């Protein structure tokens, strides 16, 4: 698809949409493109893409969480706001399409955002910092490991 080794956002969206034919993936693909376009030059090189995939597939937990935080921090100000998370959640629901089972309620994205902030926004200031994000994700991971150990004993 990209013989030059570089992809612009429109081509990235076209390629990404093939993975989600039942929904509209353009908004989520936009956010994903921006996460891979680390130098913000409007293009994702093969090297940029491989670096991102390498983090996602083989990176440390810290590196993966930093990458995910960067994806959610749409305006790159160091905070995830409810508005940013709502934009991400709506994009995910749009990408899933209207043919999900069970049928999703209209307010499902907002409910997910509220749940996210209840768990992540430790000091209740209305934003999630990288430290809050990492601490909360690691706690969930540790709790899941403990639960698995209980059930496997």
C-alpha positions as a Markdown table, in Angstrom:
| # | Residue | x | y | z |
|---|---|---|---|---|
| 1 | Unk | 0.0 | 0.0 | 0.0 |
| 2 | Unk | 2.9 | 2.4 | 0.7 |
| 3 | Unk | 5.8 | 1.7 | -1.6 |
| 4 | Unk | 7.6 | 4.9 | -0.5 |
| 5 | Unk | 7.7 | 3.6 | 3.1 |
| 6 | Unk | 5.7 | 6.6 | 4.3 |
| 7 | Unk | 1.9 | 6.9 | 4.8 |
| 8 | Unk | -0.1 | 10.0 | 5.1 |
| 9 | Unk | -3.2 | 10.2 | 7.3 |
| 10 | Unk | -5.8 | 9.6 | 4.5 |
| 11 | Unk | -4.1 | 6.4 | 3.3 |
| 12 | Unk | -3.7 | 5.3 | 6.9 |
| 13 | Unk | -7.4 | 5.7 | 7.4 |
| 14 | Unk | -8.2 | 3.8 | 4.3 |
| 15 | Unk | -6.0 | 0.9 | 5.3 |
| 16 | Unk | -7.3 | 0.8 | 8.8 |
| 17 | Unk | -10.9 | 0.9 | 7.7 |
| 18 | Unk | -10.4 | -2.5 | 6.1 |
| 19 | Unk | -10.1 | -4.0 | 9.5 |
| 20 | Unk | -13.4 | -2.6 | 10.7 |
| 21 | Unk | -15.8 | -2.8 | 7.7 |
| 22 | Unk | -18.9 | -2.9 | 9.9 |
| 23 | Unk | -18.2 | 0.6 | 11.4 |
| 24 | Unk | -16.7 | 4.0 | 10.8 |
| 25 | Unk | -13.0 | 3.8 | 11.9 |
| 26 | Unk | -11.9 | 7.2 | 10.6 |
| 27 | Unk | -11.9 | 9.1 | 13.9 |
| 28 | Unk | -10.1 | 6.3 | 15.8 |
| 29 | Unk | -7.6 | 5.9 | 12.9 |
| 30 | Unk | -7.0 | 9.7 | 13.2 |
| 31 | Unk | -6.1 | 9.3 | 16.9 |
| 32 | Unk | -4.0 | 6.2 | 16.2 |
| 33 | Unk | -2.2 | 8.0 | 13.3 |
| 34 | Unk | -1.3 | 10.8 | 15.6 |
| 35 | Unk | 0.1 | 8.4 | 18.2 |
| 36 | Unk | 2.3 | 6.8 | 15.6 |
| 37 | Unk | 3.3 | 10.2 | 14.1 |
| 38 | Unk | 5.7 | 11.0 | 16.9 |
| 39 | Unk | 7.4 | 13.9 | 15.2 |
| 40 | Unk | 4.1 | 15.3 | 14.1 |
| 41 | Unk | 5.1 | 15.9 | 10.5 |
| 42 | Unk | 1.8 | 14.5 | 9.1 |
| 43 | Unk | 3.3 | 11.2 | 7.9 |
| 44 | Unk | 4.1 | 7.9 | 9.5 |
| 45 | Unk | 7.2 | 6.3 | 8.2 |
| 46 | Unk | 7.9 | 2.6 | 8.2 |
| 47 | Unk | 10.4 | 3.3 | 11.0 |
| 48 | Unk | 7.7 | 5.2 | 13.1 |
| 49 | Unk | 5.3 | 2.4 | 12.6 |
| 50 | Unk | 7.7 | -0.3 | 13.6 |
| 51 | Unk | 8.8 | 1.6 | 16.7 |
| 52 | Unk | 5.2 | 1.9 | 17.8 |
| 53 | Unk | 4.5 | -1.7 | 17.1 |
| 54 | Unk | 7.7 | -2.8 | 18.9 |
| 55 | Unk | 6.6 | -0.9 | 22.0 |
| 56 | Unk | 3.1 | -2.4 | 21.9 |
| 57 | Unk | 4.3 | -6.0 | 21.3 |
| 58 | Unk | 7.6 | -6.2 | 23.1 |
| 59 | Unk | 7.9 | -3.1 | 25.3 |
| 60 | Unk | 7.9 | -3.0 | 29.0 |
| 61 | Unk | 4.7 | -2.4 | 30.9 |
| 62 | Unk | 5.8 | 1.2 | 31.5 |
| 63 | Unk | 6.5 | 1.8 | 27.8 |
| 64 | Unk | 3.1 | 0.3 | 26.7 |
| 65 | Unk | 1.3 | 2.4 | 29.3 |
| 66 | Unk | 3.2 | 5.6 | 28.2 |
| 67 | Unk | 2.2 | 4.8 | 24.6 |
| 68 | Unk | -1.5 | 4.3 | 25.5 |
| 69 | Unk | -1.5 | 7.5 | 27.6 |
| 70 | Unk | -0.1 | 9.4 | 24.6 |
| 71 | Unk | -2.9 | 8.0 | 22.4 |
| 72 | Unk | -5.6 | 9.2 | 24.9 |
| 73 | Unk | -3.9 | 12.6 | 25.5 |
| 74 | Unk | -5.2 | 13.9 | 22.3 |
| 75 | Unk | -3.9 | 17.5 | 22.6 |
| 76 | Unk | -0.6 | 16.3 | 24.2 |
| 77 | Unk | -0.8 | 18.6 | 27.2 |
| 78 | Unk | 0.1 | 15.8 | 29.7 |
| 79 | Unk | -3.4 | 15.2 | 30.9 |
| 80 | Unk | -6.4 | 13.1 | 29.8 |
| 81 | Unk | -9.6 | 15.1 | 30.2 |
| 82 | Unk | -13.1 | 13.7 | 30.2 |
| 83 | Unk | -13.7 | 15.3 | 26.8 |
| 84 | Unk | -10.6 | 13.6 | 25.3 |
| 85 | Unk | -11.6 | 10.2 | 26.7 |
| 86 | Unk | -15.2 | 10.7 | 25.5 |
| 87 | Unk | -13.8 | 11.5 | 22.0 |
| 88 | Unk | -11.8 | 8.3 | 22.1 |
| 89 | Unk | -14.7 | 6.2 | 23.4 |
| 90 | Unk | -17.1 | 7.6 | 20.8 |
| 91 | Unk | -14.5 | 6.8 | 18.1 |
| 92 | Unk | -14.2 | 3.2 | 19.4 |
| 93 | Unk | -18.0 | 2.7 | 19.5 |
| 94 | Unk | -18.3 | 4.2 | 15.9 |
| 95 | Unk | -15.6 | 1.8 | 14.8 |
| 96 | Unk | -17.4 | -1.2 | 16.3 |
| 97 | Unk | -20.5 | -0.3 | 14.3 |
| 98 | Unk | -24.2 | -0.4 | 14.9 |
| 99 | Unk | -24.4 | -4.1 | 14.5 |
| 100 | Unk | -23.1 | -5.1 | 17.9 |
| 101 | Unk | -24.8 | -7.6 | 20.2 |
| 102 | Unk | -26.1 | -6.8 | 22.6 |
| 103 | Unk | -27.1 | -3.4 | 21.1 |
| 104 | Unk | -25.2 | -0.6 | 22.8 |
| 105 | Unk | -27.1 | 2.1 | 24.6 |
| 106 | Unk | -26.6 | 5.7 | 23.4 |
| 107 | Unk | -25.0 | 6.8 | 26.6 |
| 108 | Unk | -22.5 | 3.9 | 26.8 |
| 109 | Unk | -19.4 | 5.9 | 25.9 |
| 110 | Unk | -20.2 | 8.5 | 28.6 |
| 111 | Unk | -20.7 | 5.7 | 31.1 |
| 112 | Unk | -17.3 | 4.2 | 30.2 |
| 113 | Unk | -15.7 | 7.6 | 30.7 |
| 114 | Unk | -17.3 | 8.1 | 34.1 |
| 115 | Unk | -16.1 | 4.6 | 35.2 |
| 116 | Unk | -12.6 | 5.4 | 33.8 |
| 117 | Unk | -12.4 | 8.6 | 35.8 |
| 118 | Unk | -13.7 | 7.0 | 39.0 |
| 119 | Unk | -10.9 | 4.5 | 38.8 |
| 120 | Unk | -8.1 | 6.7 | 37.4 |
| 121 | Unk | -8.6 | 10.2 | 38.7 |
| 122 | Unk | -7.1 | 9.6 | 42.2 |
| 123 | Unk | -7.2 | 13.2 | 43.4 |
| 124 | Unk | -10.5 | 14.0 | 41.8 |
| 125 | Unk | -9.3 | 17.1 | 40.0 |
| 126 | Unk | -11.1 | 16.2 | 36.7 |
| 127 | Unk | -8.0 | 15.1 | 34.8 |
| 128 | Unk | -5.8 | 12.0 | 34.7 |
| 129 | Unk | -2.1 | 12.5 | 34.8 |
| 130 | Unk | 0.4 | 10.0 | 33.5 |
| 131 | Unk | 1.3 | 9.0 | 37.1 |
| 132 | Unk | -2.4 | 8.4 | 37.9 |
| 133 | Unk | -2.9 | 6.4 | 34.7 |
| 134 | Unk | 0.2 | 4.2 | 35.2 |
| 135 | Unk | -0.6 | 3.6 | 38.9 |
| 136 | Unk | -4.2 | 2.7 | 38.2 |
| 137 | Unk | -3.3 | 0.4 | 35.3 |
| 138 | Unk | -0.7 | -1.4 | 37.3 |
| 139 | Unk | -3.1 | -1.8 | 40.2 |
| 140 | Unk | -5.7 | -3.4 | 37.9 |
| 141 | Unk | -3.0 | -5.7 | 36.5 |
| 142 | Unk | -1.8 | -6.7 | 40.0 |
| 143 | Unk | -5.4 | -7.3 | 41.1 |
| 144 | Unk | -6.0 | -9.5 | 38.1 |
| 145 | Unk | -2.9 | -11.5 | 38.8 |
| 146 | Unk | -4.0 | -12.1 | 42.4 |
| 147 | Unk | -7.5 | -13.1 | 41.3 |
| 148 | Unk | -6.0 | -15.6 | 38.8 |
| 149 | Unk | -3.8 | -17.0 | 41.5 |
| 150 | Unk | -6.8 | -17.5 | 43.8 |
| 151 | Unk | -8.8 | -19.4 | 41.1 |
| 152 | Unk | -5.8 | -21.5 | 40.0 |
| 153 | Unk | -5.0 | -22.7 | 43.5 |
